[in-house]
Amino acid sequence: MHPTRKAAVTAAALLVMATASGCESGAGGAESHRSSATPGCPTALSRAKQAVKKAEAVNAPWRGPTTGPKAVHGKSVVYIAQTLTNPGVAGVARGVQEAAKIVGWQARTLNGEGTPEGLRAAFKRALRLKPDGIVISGFDPGVAAAEVKKANSEGIPLIGWHAAPAPGPSKDPQLFSNITSRVEDVAKISADWIIARSNGRAGVVLFTDATVPFAKRKSDLIKKELATCSGTKLLSYTNMPIPQVNRRSIGEVRSLLSRFGRRWTYSAAINDLYFQHAAPALRAAGKDGAGAPFNIGAGDGDPSAFQRVNGKEFQAATVPEPLSEQGWQIVDEFNRAFSDAPESGYVAPVHIATAANSGGALSWDSEGYRQAYRKIWGD
């Protein structure tokens, strides 16, 4: 078992006992946020509770690749980050750096600074560096379509992280692989957590970044799953591009509180970053960090998100990506591309982290991924 999860076993056992005695998973002792003891959607609620229970399991044995080509040494890769203020993007970058060092590659990170102009400039710079591979991290490749086409024509493999709607290879844009959890699974479990925790009765604010197709699709799927429960009401579908979250959050949160007041009981966002910046406005409004609105981040599970969840500071749950693990996966996928092997096909399963099951950890990764990849690479 992962060492940071030992405490989670005890927490999980206590949670099971609480559930058996009538408390709902993840709900804590207080039920005052519920508008009614009667479920708002019995069938959808039952299904949601089962899905959430499975996703909250604390054991995560490695189920990724165990075979593949030995490491090709002496390569160079450039990681183009949408913005390094996005903790998920930054976390994967660190994983790429760590894994690249193991196989003896040079890995460089360029910051697109969250603007189309910045991303295109970073991509042009990456091409001038003549790397063996380029990572497109957290942004739509269409923003730099000419640069993507040039990389393709020069035979430079491209790997995305949250750069396309689905995991795996992509023809348009041409990517050797796109690394991500299945957006359908992340969106569904995020909505199911709200349905399950609220007993099918919630007033929800949903935050998205409509400038990124991947993010917009995720929030649309959350909205669709919430609609399966008649007692769950979507109060607002709020578009705040990630690069604008730090300056817009306080005003948006104040406006939402003014409009909906106590009807706003739950929130979901396509990225944990939203709650980092929403917290000051909620605190200024006199809200309890452990109370409503109960917030879940549908990605990315960076350390600051875990700190808020563990401390019950205006975030109750996160659906974390295994950020470091995915950085290692990117290096492994490049190694397969350099070796003329197919991509691995691995997609990490979804997980829900809460204060009750995290064991105080600040990240979520499968157990033994480093050992598994090092064994494949022969290091």
C-alpha angles and dihedrals in degrees: 000000000000106000093231090058100056091095089048092066091062091045091050092050091052089048092054089051091050091049091051090054094052106276119123122240112269094002099106120210099303121081097172093113091067114098092207140008088224112091114247094218115012098191097044090042093054091049092046093051092053092049093048093049090055093046092050093058110126102212115087113174115187111271096167129103120316098179134050144114122318115255117284104216131214099038128139129214133185121212113207108201121203086219131332089223085074101088093205093055090045092048093054090047089058090050091052091050092050095048094042090056090054093056094040098251130142111240122188128186122212122192116225089191093220099282131105090236092050093048093050091048091050091049092050089051091049091054091050089056089061095220126182091235141010129209119212103203126191100339141090109264087215088075087070099029095148092050092048090051091050092051090049092049091050092051095245109151114233123207122187132209109201086340099123135033096255139034121256133034121351130201097191103059094022105238127160085218141339114221116214143110112264104280090214091058094046093048094046096049092047091055091041090055090057092047093047097044095046093046087241096306117100141137104217136199113196121201122200145163106232092185091073113063092207092054094043091051091050093053092045089054091048088052091050093051093046088055090063087075113066092200093057112086124196103219098179139004101203123193114208116157110227095243088056098046096094094058101033104042099082094051094044093048092048090051092049092049090050093050101042108019112176092356087077100085104147139030135193126190133185089234134027090232090082092067093048088064097033092058097077092053093047090048092049089052090057096253120156113241089222094046140068134349088056107203132207125187114214089208164018110034100206120171094265090055091052089049091055092046095047092046094043090235106155095307123083101178146003133201096216128204111220089247101181091040090053090052088056090046090054090056091047092050090051089050089054091049092049089050094049089245124137120259116271099248091220119150120181115236121242122261134184117217120199135162087262097058108023096083088216093297121152097209144026123226134147115267115260100007093134092052091046094052094043089053091051092048093047094239 
